[in-house]
Amino acid sequence: MSRTIEITILSAENLQENKKAIKGNTFVTVQCDGSNREVSTTKLDSEGGSYPTWNEKLVMDVPLHARFLTIEVKYKTRGSSSNSVGMARIPVSDFLGGYVHENQLQFLSYRLWDNRVRRNGVVNISVKVKMSQQNSCSSSMSSTVSGVPVTGVPVTGNGSCSGVVTGIPAVWLNYQRNI
């Protein structure tokens, strides 16, 4: 079981290598700790230097047991090799679960850390959790029952469904029985 996310790698800021500004040829890799090490990669930005922009949307399946997404900014060296500029480990809970709704676009920025665990720039992303096809349990519930507002609490399912638990306040039910 997994959730599909659209992660758009927008840009990065203040990228350096050995305290010198990166000249270009940067790209980003994204992978999830719970998947079979599937890696998604952006195109190369050859003009942005220390402030590259990609504006590239990557669609990924994130398993329910996944805890982190790893975003790594790299640059191409001469030949076919590449070096890491910095990486960010993003908790999946930043955009899945809790009170974040599906199909809600979030803009997030994360500090990049180099191989020596020093700050090395920032990566800017947007994330949207795609509406799941199988999540149609009973998502169309009216907000009132017999003129009484229905309360809801977000929950995550353990397999087949996730959504909102709804209920009618007990005070109203007792009032209706006494009539």
N, C-alpha and C positions, 0 to 999 in steps of 0.2 A: 504494500500500500504506500502511496506517495501523494504529494501535492505538486502541482505544476506551478512554477513561478516564472514571471517575466522579469528579468533583471537587466536594466539598461545601464551600461557602463558609460557614464556621461563624460567625465574628465578627471584629471589629476592636477595637483598643484605642488610647486616647489620640489621637483624631483632632482636628486643629486647623486653623483657617484664620486666618492673620495672628495667630498666637499666642493665639487665643481658641478655646474649645471649640466644636465643631460642635454645633448645636442639634438636628439630625435630618435626615430625608429623604435618607438615604444609600443607595447601591446599589453593586454591583460589576459590572464588565465583565471578561470573560476572553476572550483570544484567543491563538491559536498562530501563531508566525512562519511556519510552513510551509503553513498552510491559506490558502484564498482570502479571508483576512481575515474569516472567519466569527467573529462576536462573540456570545458568550452573556452574558446579563444576569440578575442576581438581581432579586427584587422590592424595593420601596422599604421601608426601615425608617424609620418616622416617629417612633418613640419612643425609640430607643437613644441619641441624642445622640452624644457622643464615644466611646461603647462600644456600637455597634450589634451586633445579632445577626441573622443571616439563616437559618442552618441549611438552606440550599437546595442541592439536588443538581443539578449540571449535567453532562450527558453530552456528551463531545466526541470527535471523531476527531482523533488526532494523527498526522500523517504521519511516516514513519520518518526522514525527513531533517530534521525539526523540531529546533531546538536550545533554544527558550525558550517558555514560556507567560508572557504578560503579564497581570497582575492589576492593575486600576485601581479604586480606591475613589473614587466621585464623590458629590456632593450636588446635589439639585435646588434651583435658585434660583427666584425669582418668575418666573412665565411658564413657558415650556417648555424653558429652557436648563439646563445643568448645568455645574458646575465640578469640576475634579479636586482631590482631597484629597492623593492620593499613589498611587504605583505601585510594583510589584515585578516584576522580571524573574526568573522561576524557571527554572533549567536543567532541561530534560526529563530529564537523567541523574539527577536527584534521585529520580525515581520509576520510570524505565524502564531496563531493562538491568541489567547487573551481577548482584548477588545478590538483587535484589528480585523476589519471586515474583509471578506474576499472581494476582489476587484477594486480595492482601494489603493490608489497610487501613493507611495511614500517616497520622499526624497531624503536620503541619508548620506552622511559623510563620515569617513573613518580614517584614523591616523594610520599611516604605513610605517612599518618597522623593518629595518634592514637586517642583514645576516648577523650583525654585531649587536642587535637589539637596541639600535639608536633610531630616533625619529627620523623619518625620511619622506616627508610629504604627506599629502592627503589624497584620497580617492573619493570621488563623488558618484553616487549611484542613485537609481530609482528602482523600487521593487513593487511588483503587483502580484498577488496570489490569484491565480486564475480560478474561476468558478468551476468546481468539479461537476462532472456530469452525473456521478452517482450520488451526489449530495442533495438529491431532490426528495428527501424523506417526507417532510411536510413543511416546506419553507413558506408556503402561502397560507398564513394564519392571519385572520383579521385581528385588529388591535382592540376590539371590544367584543364582549359576549353579553347579550341582553342589556346593552347600555353601560356595562361595567368595564373599565379599562383592565386589560390583561397585562400582567407584569412578565418580564422575561429576563433570564440570566444566561449569558453565553456559556457554552460548554463545548468540550471537544470529545468526540467519540473515541471508542477503543476499537474501532473496526469499521462497522457498516455506515455510521452516520455521525455527523456533528451538526450543531446548530444552536438553537435557543430553546431552553426549557421554559414553557409558559405555564401559568397557573392563575386561578382566580383567587383573590384574597379570601381567607377563611371567614372573616367577619361578614362579608357579603353572603356567603353560603349559609351561615347561621341565620342571618336576617331573612333570607328567602324561605327557609324551612319554617320559620315562625309565622309566616303570612298565611 
